[in-house]
Amino acid sequence: MKIAEVRTHAGYSAEFERNITLVQVVTDSGLEGWGDCGLSGKERATVECVHEFRDWLVGQDAFRSEHIWQDLFRGSFWRGGPVIMTAISAIDTALWDVKGKALGVPVYDLLGGLARQRVRLYRHVGAAVTDAARRRLDALLEEGFSAFRISLGDRDYAARGGFDPQRAIEAAVAEFAATREHVGKDADVCIDVHTRLSPIEAVELCTALEPYRPFFVEDAIRSENPEVFRLVRSKTRARLATGEQLCGKWAFRELISENLVDYLRVDLCHVGGITETRKIANWAEAYYVETALHCTNGHVGDVASMHVDLALPNCGIQEYSGASRPLEGLLEGGFTIEGGHLVPGGEPGLGLRVNVAALGQLEPLRQGSRPRWRRPDGAVQDW
């Protein structure tokens, strides 16, 4: 079964108020697979990277996903980085979708079969310091969710005239304590620091949070030098998580082999697809490190992540963000959500239902970017 065509569907949906960037791999047998090549603020670059790969891909055996992955990564000399790896991730995910459909089985069966029946989710919420946030928490608890994520230091950013780490730490501890009190001792709460602190500031935050039993503290420090987690690790008992900005297995080496974190926040849509995510998770199993896969790309990424989670012995939890939801009439299928968990539908491949005609009606891509934060003195601050 050969690859006959590689297409991109990229545009802005006014209905869903977001860019949609999908890759469609079509085979000479008529089967097609889907992946997501979205990279926030860099969508045009990732789409063009897929186009650069297209001529080599056409005519390749669609079942040789490992060979194709290696050649896309190594064959053109220049390798790595979020743009290239996002394009590879989308193509790789689409090839797994094709193989599952060709064999008539879900992707998780190709990865070893069900290691669990469902995948626990955590939801993004505001800290329980406003009536609106408390009402949202109550609604999610009623639906069966038992794990939640708050963020550090974004509530009073404008009022302070910039990001002040010390004030942010103080606010985060108070907000975490309020959230813990509201959800009770049986729920899990984690906090995303978003790489906003220095190592010693991260230690201060983690130490202050220990009495409130955080499920994990995510991205406590910047990601360029993962081995600096040694310092944070040595000075706190709080569980640590990181990985969403890392591309490829090599970037996770010290984090795994030196047990520097407890949860790997691998993003399937940027790290190298299903192929690379599975390799990293299997490697981590030998060190008793669990996964908490990152996903903010949307429904295709969520579904693909679920298939990997279902087949992993060391899946700890799965992120389900505000960007995550089926897009009714456009992009659906793959799972249902029951009692705070993803439950697979059991369809062949990824199980997605894609309305290709509707994709053709999308508006042109809209250039987006993450907020650019500053310190009170005007210096650049990680968002």
Sine and cosine of phi, psi and omega as CSV:
sin_phi,cos_phi,sin_psi,cos_psi,sin_omega,cos_omega
0.00,0.00,0.90,-0.44,-0.10,-1.00
-0.98,-0.19,0.46,-0.89,0.13,-0.99
-0.97,0.25,0.85,-0.53,-0.02,-1.00
-0.99,-0.14,-0.48,0.88,-0.06,-1.00
-0.34,-0.94,0.56,-0.83,0.13,-0.99
-0.82,-0.57,0.90,-0.43,-0.08,-1.00
-0.89,-0.45,0.50,-0.86,0.14,-0.99
-0.91,-0.41,0.60,-0.80,0.08,-1.00
-0.82,-0.57,0.97,-0.24,-0.12,-0.99
-0.74,-0.68,0.81,-0.59,0.02,-1.00
-0.04,-1.00,0.03,-1.00,-0.04,-1.00
-0.97,-0.23,0.74,-0.67,0.07,-1.00
-0.99,-0.17,0.93,-0.38,0.06,-1.00
-0.92,0.40,-0.55,0.84,-0.01,-1.00
-0.89,0.45,-0.68,0.73,-0.06,-1.00
-0.98,-0.21,-0.01,1.00,0.09,-1.00
0.82,0.57,0.78,0.62,0.01,-1.00
-0.30,-0.95,0.42,-0.91,0.17,-0.98
-0.96,0.28,0.57,-0.82,0.08,-1.00
-0.81,-0.58,0.80,-0.59,-0.08,-1.00
-0.71,-0.70,0.99,-0.12,-0.09,-1.00
-0.91,-0.42,0.52,-0.85,0.12,-0.99
-0.93,-0.36,0.73,-0.68,0.02,-1.00
-0.87,-0.49,0.89,-0.45,0.08,-1.00
-0.99,-0.16,0.85,-0.52,-0.04,-1.00
-0.93,-0.36,0.71,-0.70,-0.01,-1.00
-0.97,-0.24,0.22,-0.97,0.00,-1.00
-0.95,0.32,-0.17,0.99,0.09,-1.00
-1.00,0.00,-0.10,0.99,-0.02,-1.00
0.99,-0.12,-0.22,0.98,0.05,-1.00
-0.95,0.32,0.51,-0.86,0.01,-1.00
-0.70,-0.71,0.50,-0.87,0.05,-1.00
-0.78,-0.62,0.36,-0.93,-0.12,-0.99
-0.79,-0.61,0.60,-0.80,0.12,-0.99
-0.60,-0.80,0.20,-0.98,-0.03,-1.00
-0.90,-0.45,0.85,-0.53,-0.01,-1.00
-0.94,-0.33,0.48,0.88,0.02,-1.00
-0.97,0.23,0.69,-0.73,0.11,-0.99
-0.63,-0.78,0.95,-0.30,-0.19,-0.98
-0.77,0.64,0.85,-0.53,-0.02,-1.00
1.00,0.09,-0.15,0.99,-0.04,-1.00
-0.77,-0.64,0.47,0.89,-0.11,-0.99
-0.88,0.48,-0.66,0.75,-0.02,-1.00
-0.89,0.46,-0.61,0.79,-0.01,-1.00
-0.92,0.40,-0.68,0.73,-0.04,-1.00
-0.94,0.34,-0.60,0.80,0.05,-1.00
-0.89,0.46,-0.70,0.71,0.00,-1.00
-0.92,0.40,-0.53,0.85,0.05,-1.00
-0.90,0.43,-0.65,0.76,0.09,-1.00
-0.86,0.51,-0.67,0.74,0.02,-1.00
-0.88,0.48,-0.61,0.79,0.04,-1.00
-0.88,0.47,-0.55,0.84,-0.02,-1.00
-0.99,0.16,-0.33,0.94,-0.22,-0.98
-0.83,0.56,-0.77,0.64,-0.12,-0.99
-0.86,0.50,-0.61,0.79,0.03,-1.00
-0.95,0.33,-0.57,0.82,-0.08,-1.00
-0.94,0.34,-0.62,0.79,-0.05,-1.00
-0.88,0.47,0.80,-0.59,-0.04,-1.00
0.99,-0.15,-0.20,0.98,0.03,-1.00
-0.97,0.24,0.45,-0.89,0.05,-1.00
-0.95,0.32,0.89,-0.46,-0.09,-1.00
-0.91,0.42,-0.32,0.95,0.00,-1.00
-0.99,0.13,-0.22,0.98,-0.06,-1.00
-1.00,-0.01,0.85,0.53,-0.10,-0.99
-0.91,0.42,-0.59,0.81,0.03,-1.00
-0.91,0.41,-0.71,0.70,0.04,-1.00
-0.88,0.48,-0.70,0.71,0.00,-1.00
-0.89,0.45,-0.67,0.74,0.02,-1.00
-0.85,0.52,-0.74,0.67,-0.04,-1.00
-0.89,0.46,-0.64,0.77,-0.04,-1.00
-0.96,0.28,-0.59,0.81,0.07,-1.00
-0.91,0.42,-0.60,0.80,-0.05,-1.00
-0.98,0.19,-0.71,0.71,-0.15,-0.99
-0.97,-0.25,-0.40,0.91,-0.21,-0.98
-0.94,0.33,-0.38,0.92,-0.05,-1.00
-0.96,-0.26,0.28,0.96,0.07,-1.00
0.96,0.27,-0.85,0.53,0.02,-1.00
-0.97,0.24,0.77,-0.64,-0.17,-0.99
-0.60,-0.80,0.30,-0.95,0.13,-0.99
0.98,0.21,-0.08,-1.00,-0.04,-1.00
1.00,0.06,0.43,-0.90,-0.12,-0.99
-0.91,0.42,-0.54,0.84,-0.03,-1.00
-0.93,0.36,-0.80,0.60,0.00,-1.00
-0.88,0.47,-0.71,0.71,-0.06,-1.00
-0.93,0.38,-0.51,0.86,0.08,-1.00
-0.92,0.38,-0.65,0.76,0.05,-1.00
-0.89,0.45,-0.71,0.70,0.04,-1.00
-0.88,0.48,-0.66,0.75,-0.02,-1.00
-0.86,0.52,-0.70,0.72,-0.02,-1.00
-0.91,0.41,-0.69,0.73,0.01,-1.00
-0.91,0.42,-0.71,0.70,0.00,-1.00
-0.87,0.50,-0.72,0.70,0.01,-1.00
-0.88,0.48,-0.67,0.74,0.01,-1.00
-0.89,0.45,-0.60,0.80,0.01,-1.00
-0.92,0.39,-0.63,0.78,0.09,-1.00
-0.90,0.44,-0.61,0.79,0.05,-1.00
-0.88,0.47,-0.69,0.72,0.04,-1.00
-0.87,0.49,-0.71,0.70,-0.06,-1.00
-0.90,0.43,-0.66,0.75,0.04,-1.00
-0.88,0.48,-0.67,0.74,0.02,-1.00
-0.91,0.41,-0.65,0.76,-0.01,-1.00
-0.89,0.46,-0.58,0.81,-0.03,-1.00
-1.00,-0.07,-0.12,0.99,0.04,-1.00
0.96,0.29,0.48,0.88,-0.02,-1.00
-0.72,-0.69,0.41,-0.91,0.11,-0.99
-0.91,0.42,0.42,-0.91,0.00,-1.00
-0.85,0.53,-0.61,0.79,-0.03,-1.00
-0.88,0.47,-0.45,0.89,0.08,-1.00
-0.94,0.35,-0.53,0.85,0.06,-1.00
-0.94,0.33,-0.37,0.93,-0.04,-1.00
-1.00,-0.08,0.10,0.99,0.03,-1.00
0.85,-0.53,-0.06,1.00,0.01,-1.00
1.00,0.03,0.07,-1.00,-0.10,-0.99
-0.93,0.36,0.88,-0.47,0.19,-0.98
-1.00,-0.02,-0.18,0.98,0.06,-1.00
-0.41,-0.91,0.28,-0.96,-0.04,-1.00
-1.00,0.00,-0.39,0.92,-0.06,-1.00
-0.43,-0.90,0.21,-0.98,-0.08,-1.00
-0.83,-0.55,0.85,-0.53,0.01,-1.00
-0.94,0.33,0.64,-0.77,-0.03,-1.00
-0.93,-0.38,0.46,-0.89,0.31,-0.95
-0.86,-0.50,0.54,-0.84,-0.10,-1.00
-0.93,-0.36,0.52,-0.86,0.09,-1.00
-0.98,0.18,0.75,-0.66,0.01,-1.00
-0.62,-0.79,0.31,-0.95,0.19,-0.98
-0.99,0.14,0.46,-0.89,0.06,-1.00
-0.88,0.48,0.51,-0.86,-0.12,-0.99
-0.98,0.18,0.87,0.50,0.02,-1.00
-0.86,-0.51,0.01,1.00,0.09,-1.00
-0.79,-0.62,0.38,-0.92,0.02,-1.00
-0.88,0.47,-0.63,0.77,-0.01,-1.00
-0.90,0.44,-0.67,0.74,-0.01,-1.00
-0.92,0.40,-0.64,0.77,0.01,-1.00
-0.92,0.40,-0.63,0.78,0.03,-1.00
-0.90,0.43,-0.66,0.75,0.01,-1.00
-0.90,0.44,-0.69,0.72,0.05,-1.00
-0.86,0.51,-0.70,0.72,0.00,-1.00
-0.88,0.47,-0.65,0.76,0.00,-1.00
-0.91,0.42,-0.66,0.75,0.00,-1.00
-0.93,0.36,-0.64,0.77,0.08,-1.00
-0.87,0.49,-0.64,0.77,0.01,-1.00
-0.90,0.43,-0.54,0.84,0.01,-1.00
-0.97,0.23,-0.19,0.98,0.03,-1.00
0.95,-0.32,0.02,1.00,0.05,-1.00
-0.96,0.28,0.60,-0.80,-0.04,-1.00
-0.72,-0.70,0.22,0.98,0.01,-1.00
-0.62,-0.78,0.70,-0.72,-0.14,-0.99
-0.61,-0.79,0.43,-0.90,0.02,-1.00
-0.80,-0.60,0.77,-0.63,0.17,-0.99
-0.93,-0.36,0.13,-0.99,-0.03,-1.00
-0.87,-0.50,0.33,-0.94,-0.01,-1.00
-0.99,-0.10,0.77,-0.63,0.39,-0.92
0.94,0.35,0.49,0.87,0.03,-1.00
-0.93,-0.38,-0.07,1.00,-0.10,-1.00
-0.95,0.30,-0.64,0.77,-0.11,-0.99
-0.90,-0.43,0.40,0.92,-0.07,-1.00
-0.83,0.55,-0.79,0.62,-0.07,-1.00
-0.91,0.41,-0.66,0.75,-0.04,-1.00
-0.90,0.44,-0.52,0.86,-0.01,-1.00
-0.99,0.12,-0.14,0.99,-0.03,-1.00
0.97,0.22,0.29,0.96,-0.02,-1.00
0.56,-0.83,0.10,-1.00,-0.05,-1.00
-1.00,0.10,0.86,-0.51,0.04,-1.00
-0.93,-0.37,0.95,-0.31,-0.10,-0.99
-0.83,0.55,-0.68,0.73,-0.06,-1.00
-0.90,0.43,-0.70,0.72,0.03,-1.00
-0.91,0.41,-0.59,0.81,0.00,-1.00
-0.91,0.42,-0.64,0.76,0.03,-1.00
-0.89,0.46,-0.73,0.68,0.00,-1.00
-0.87,0.50,-0.70,0.72,0.01,-1.00
-0.91,0.41,-0.64,0.77,-0.04,-1.00
-0.90,0.43,-0.65,0.76,0.01,-1.00
-0.90,0.44,-0.70,0.72,0.02,-1.00
-0.90,0.44,-0.66,0.75,-0.02,-1.00
-0.94,0.34,-0.61,0.79,0.05,-1.00
-0.90,0.44,-0.69,0.73,0.01,-1.00
-0.87,0.49,-0.67,0.75,0.01,-1.00
-0.91,0.41,-0.62,0.78,0.01,-1.00
-0.93,0.37,-0.69,0.72,0.05,-1.00
-0.86,0.52,-0.70,0.71,0.00,-1.00
-0.89,0.46,-0.61,0.79,-0.06,-1.00
-0.95,0.31,-0.68,0.73,-0.09,-1.00
-1.00,0.07,-0.29,0.96,0.02,-1.00
1.00,0.01,0.12,-0.99,-0.10,-0.99
-0.97,0.26,-0.33,0.94,-0.09,-1.00
-1.00,0.05,-0.26,0.97,0.05,-1.00
-1.00,0.04,0.33,-0.94,0.04,-1.00
-0.95,-0.32,0.65,-0.76,0.02,-1.00
-0.77,-0.64,0.76,-0.65,0.11,-0.99
-0.85,-0.52,0.26,-0.97,0.00,-1.00
-0.75,-0.67,0.71,-0.71,0.03,-1.00
-0.99,-0.17,0.91,-0.41,0.00,-1.00
-0.99,0.11,-0.34,0.94,0.11,-0.99
0.89,0.46,0.57,0.82,0.05,-1.00
0.87,0.49,0.46,0.89,-0.13,-0.99
-1.00,0.03,-0.10,0.99,-0.11,-0.99
-0.88,-0.47,0.40,-0.92,0.18,-0.98
-0.97,0.24,0.24,-0.97,0.00,-1.00
-0.82,0.57,-0.71,0.70,-0.06,-1.00
-0.96,0.29,-0.51,0.86,0.12,-0.99
-0.91,0.41,-0.62,0.79,0.05,-1.00
-0.89,0.45,-0.64,0.77,0.05,-1.00
-0.88,0.48,-0.68,0.73,0.01,-1.00
-0.86,0.51,-0.72,0.69,0.00,-1.00
-0.90,0.44,-0.77,0.64,-0.05,-1.00
-0.86,0.51,-0.68,0.74,0.00,-1.00
-0.90,0.44,-0.67,0.75,0.00,-1.00
-0.92,0.38,-0.46,0.89,-0.03,-1.00
-1.00,0.09,-0.29,0.96,-0.10,-1.00
-0.78,0.63,-0.67,0.75,-0.01,-1.00
-0.89,0.46,-0.33,0.94,-0.06,-1.00
-0.99,-0.14,0.10,0.99,0.12,-0.99
0.81,0.59,0.89,0.45,0.07,-1.00
-0.89,0.46,0.66,-0.75,0.09,-1.00
-0.88,0.48,-0.71,0.70,0.25,-0.97
-0.30,-0.95,0.35,-0.94,0.14,-0.99
-0.96,-0.28,0.89,-0.46,-0.15,-0.99
-0.99,-0.13,0.67,-0.74,0.10,-0.99
0.73,0.69,0.81,0.59,-0.03,-1.00
-0.91,0.42,-0.49,0.87,0.01,-1.00
-0.72,-0.69,0.16,-0.99,-0.02,-1.00
-0.90,0.44,0.37,-0.93,-0.20,-0.98
-0.99,-0.14,-0.12,0.99,-0.10,-0.99
-0.91,0.42,-0.48,0.88,-0.08,-1.00
-0.78,-0.63,0.98,0.20,-0.12,-0.99
-0.85,0.53,-0.44,0.90,-0.07,-1.00
-0.92,0.39,-0.25,0.97,0.05,-1.00
-0.92,0.39,-0.25,0.97,0.11,-0.99
-0.87,0.49,-0.29,0.96,0.07,-1.00
-0.83,0.56,-0.69,0.73,-0.02,-1.00
-0.89,0.45,-0.76,0.66,-0.02,-1.00
-0.89,0.45,-0.69,0.72,-0.04,-1.00
-0.85,0.52,-0.63,0.78,-0.10,-1.00
-0.96,0.28,-0.23,0.97,-0.14,-0.99
-0.86,-0.51,0.17,0.99,0.03,-1.00
-0.56,-0.83,0.47,-0.88,0.12,-0.99
-1.00,-0.10,-0.11,0.99,0.00,-1.00
-0.91,0.42,0.60,-0.80,0.05,-1.00
-0.96,0.28,0.65,-0.76,-0.11,-0.99
-0.91,-0.42,0.51,-0.86,0.02,-1.00
-0.62,-0.78,0.58,-0.81,0.09,-1.00
-0.27,-0.96,0.17,-0.99,0.15,-0.99
0.70,-0.71,-0.19,0.98,-0.14,-0.99
-0.92,0.40,-0.42,0.91,-0.01,-1.00
-1.00,-0.05,0.01,1.00,-0.08,-1.00
-1.00,-0.03,0.65,-0.76,-0.05,-1.00
-0.87,-0.49,0.86,-0.51,0.06,-1.00
1.00,0.05,0.42,-0.91,-0.12,-0.99
-0.89,0.46,-0.54,0.84,-0.10,-0.99
-0.90,0.43,-0.50,0.86,-0.01,-1.00
-0.93,0.37,-0.31,0.95,-0.03,-1.00
-1.00,-0.09,0.04,1.00,-0.19,-0.98
-0.83,0.56,-0.86,0.51,-0.06,-1.00
-0.93,0.38,-0.60,0.80,0.00,-1.00
-0.83,0.55,-0.64,0.77,-0.04,-1.00
-0.99,0.13,-0.82,0.58,-0.17,-0.98
-0.93,0.36,-0.38,0.93,0.02,-1.00
-0.95,-0.31,0.20,0.98,0.04,-1.00
0.76,0.65,0.77,0.64,-0.06,-1.00
-1.00,0.08,-0.30,0.95,0.06,-1.00
-0.67,-0.74,0.26,-0.97,-0.03,-1.00
-0.98,-0.19,-0.46,0.89,-0.01,-1.00
-0.75,-0.67,0.75,-0.66,0.04,-1.00
-1.00,-0.08,0.86,-0.51,-0.03,-1.00
-1.00,-0.06,0.80,0.59,0.00,-1.00
-0.90,0.44,0.71,-0.71,0.09,-1.00
-0.96,-0.29,0.95,-0.32,-0.06,-1.00
-0.84,0.55,-0.53,0.85,-0.06,-1.00
-0.98,0.22,-0.18,0.98,-0.04,-1.00
-0.79,-0.61,-0.33,0.94,-0.11,-0.99
-0.99,0.11,-0.32,0.95,-0.05,-1.00
0.70,-0.72,0.28,0.96,0.10,-0.99
0.99,0.10,-0.24,-0.97,-0.01,-1.00
-0.89,0.46,-0.66,0.76,-0.03,-1.00
-0.84,0.54,-0.77,0.63,-0.08,-1.00
-0.97,0.26,-0.59,0.81,0.02,-1.00
-0.88,0.48,-0.70,0.72,0.00,-1.00
-0.89,0.45,-0.65,0.76,0.01,-1.00
-0.90,0.44,-0.70,0.71,-0.01,-1.00
-0.89,0.46,-0.70,0.71,-0.02,-1.00
-0.91,0.42,-0.64,0.77,0.03,-1.00
-0.91,0.42,-0.63,0.78,0.06,-1.00
-0.89,0.46,-0.70,0.72,-0.03,-1.00
-0.90,0.43,-0.49,0.87,-0.02,-1.00
-0.85,0.53,-0.59,0.81,-0.02,-1.00
-0.91,0.42,-0.33,0.94,0.00,-1.00
-0.94,-0.34,0.19,0.98,0.05,-1.00
0.88,0.48,0.52,0.85,0.08,-1.00
-0.99,-0.11,0.71,-0.71,-0.03,-1.00
-0.98,-0.18,0.25,-0.97,0.01,-1.00
-0.98,-0.21,0.49,-0.87,0.18,-0.98
-0.62,-0.79,0.96,0.27,-0.21,-0.98
-0.83,0.55,0.74,-0.67,0.08,-1.00
-0.99,0.16,0.64,-0.77,0.14,-0.99
-0.36,-0.93,0.90,-0.44,0.14,-0.99
-0.79,-0.61,0.18,0.98,0.00,-1.00
-0.97,0.26,-0.48,0.88,-0.02,-1.00
0.83,-0.56,-0.37,-0.93,-0.27,-0.96
-0.91,0.41,-0.67,0.74,-0.01,-1.00
-0.89,0.46,-0.70,0.72,0.04,-1.00
-0.89,0.45,-0.64,0.77,0.04,-1.00
-0.88,0.48,-0.72,0.69,-0.04,-1.00
-0.91,0.42,-0.71,0.70,0.00,-1.00
-0.89,0.46,-0.66,0.75,0.03,-1.00
-0.88,0.47,-0.65,0.76,0.01,-1.00
-0.86,0.51,-0.68,0.73,-0.02,-1.00
-0.88,0.48,-0.66,0.75,0.05,-1.00
-0.91,0.41,-0.73,0.68,0.01,-1.00
-0.81,0.59,-0.69,0.72,-0.07,-1.00
-0.89,0.45,-0.48,0.88,-0.05,-1.00
-0.99,-0.11,-0.05,1.00,-0.07,-1.00
-1.00,-0.04,0.70,-0.72,0.15,-0.99
-0.97,0.26,-0.34,0.94,-0.10,-1.00
-0.91,-0.42,0.52,0.86,0.12,-0.99
-0.97,0.23,0.85,-0.52,0.01,-1.00
-1.00,-0.03,-0.71,0.71,-0.06,-1.00
-0.17,-0.98,0.23,-0.97,-0.01,-1.00
-0.76,-0.65,0.71,-0.70,0.09,-1.00
-0.95,0.32,0.61,-0.79,0.14,-0.99
-0.69,-0.72,0.98,-0.20,-0.21,-0.98
-1.00,-0.10,0.00,-1.00,0.04,-1.00
-0.91,0.42,-0.40,0.92,0.04,-1.00
-0.98,0.20,-0.15,0.99,-0.14,-0.99
-1.00,-0.10,0.90,-0.43,0.15,-0.99
-0.07,-1.00,0.52,-0.86,0.14,-0.99
-0.87,0.49,0.55,-0.84,0.04,-1.00
-0.97,-0.23,0.99,-0.16,-0.18,-0.98
-0.84,0.54,0.79,-0.61,0.00,-1.00
0.99,0.12,-0.07,1.00,-0.03,-1.00
-0.82,-0.57,-0.77,0.64,-0.10,-0.99
-0.49,-0.87,0.95,-0.32,-0.13,-0.99
-0.61,-0.80,0.00,-1.00,0.15,-0.99
1.00,0.02,0.12,-0.99,0.07,-1.00
0.97,-0.26,-0.64,0.77,-0.01,-1.00
-0.36,-0.93,0.22,-0.98,0.27,-0.96
-0.86,-0.52,0.28,-0.96,0.06,-1.00
-0.93,-0.37,0.85,-0.52,-0.03,-1.00
-0.71,-0.71,0.85,-0.53,0.08,-1.00
0.83,0.56,0.64,0.77,0.03,-1.00
0.98,0.22,0.30,0.95,-0.02,-1.00
-0.75,-0.66,0.47,-0.88,0.23,-0.97
-0.99,0.12,0.76,-0.65,0.03,-1.00
-0.87,-0.49,0.84,-0.54,-0.08,-1.00
-0.93,0.37,0.50,-0.86,0.03,-1.00
-1.00,0.09,-0.37,0.93,0.05,-1.00
1.00,0.06,0.08,1.00,-0.01,-1.00
-0.96,0.28,0.38,-0.93,0.05,-1.00
-0.88,0.48,0.47,-0.88,-0.01,-1.00
0.92,0.39,-0.62,-0.79,0.06,-1.00
-0.98,0.17,-0.34,0.94,0.00,-1.00
0.99,0.12,0.32,0.95,-0.05,-1.00
-0.99,0.15,0.50,-0.86,0.17,-0.99
-0.89,-0.46,0.90,-0.43,-0.10,-1.00
-0.88,-0.48,0.79,-0.62,0.04,-1.00
-1.00,-0.03,1.00,-0.06,-0.09,-1.00
-0.91,0.42,-0.60,0.80,0.02,-1.00
-0.87,0.49,-0.65,0.76,0.01,-1.00
-0.92,0.39,-0.56,0.83,0.06,-1.00
-0.87,0.49,-0.54,0.84,0.01,-1.00
-0.93,0.36,-0.22,0.98,-0.01,-1.00
-0.99,-0.14,0.06,1.00,-0.01,-1.00
-0.91,0.41,0.52,-0.85,0.12,-0.99
-0.96,0.29,0.25,-0.97,0.07,-1.00
-0.85,0.53,0.49,-0.87,0.06,-1.00
-0.80,0.61,0.62,-0.79,0.09,-1.00
-0.97,-0.25,0.78,-0.63,0.00,-1.00
-0.92,0.39,0.81,-0.59,0.03,-1.00
-0.80,-0.61,0.23,-0.97,0.07,-1.00
-0.38,-0.93,0.39,-0.92,0.09,-1.00
-0.94,0.33,0.42,-0.91,0.07,-1.00
-0.86,0.51,0.56,-0.83,0.05,-1.00
-0.97,-0.26,0.96,-0.29,-0.06,-1.00
-1.00,0.01,0.39,-0.92,0.05,-1.00
-0.71,-0.70,0.40,-0.92,0.20,-0.98
-0.98,0.21,0.25,-0.97,0.03,-1.00
-0.83,0.56,-0.44,0.90,0.00,-1.00
-1.00,0.02,0.05,1.00,0.04,-1.00
1.00,-0.10,-0.06,1.00,0.01,-1.00
-0.95,0.33,0.44,-0.90,0.00,-1.00
-0.91,0.40,0.69,-0.72,0.03,-1.00
-0.80,-0.60,0.71,-0.70,0.07,-1.00
-0.86,0.51,0.73,-0.68,0.07,-1.00
-0.99,0.12,0.00,0.00,0.00,0.00
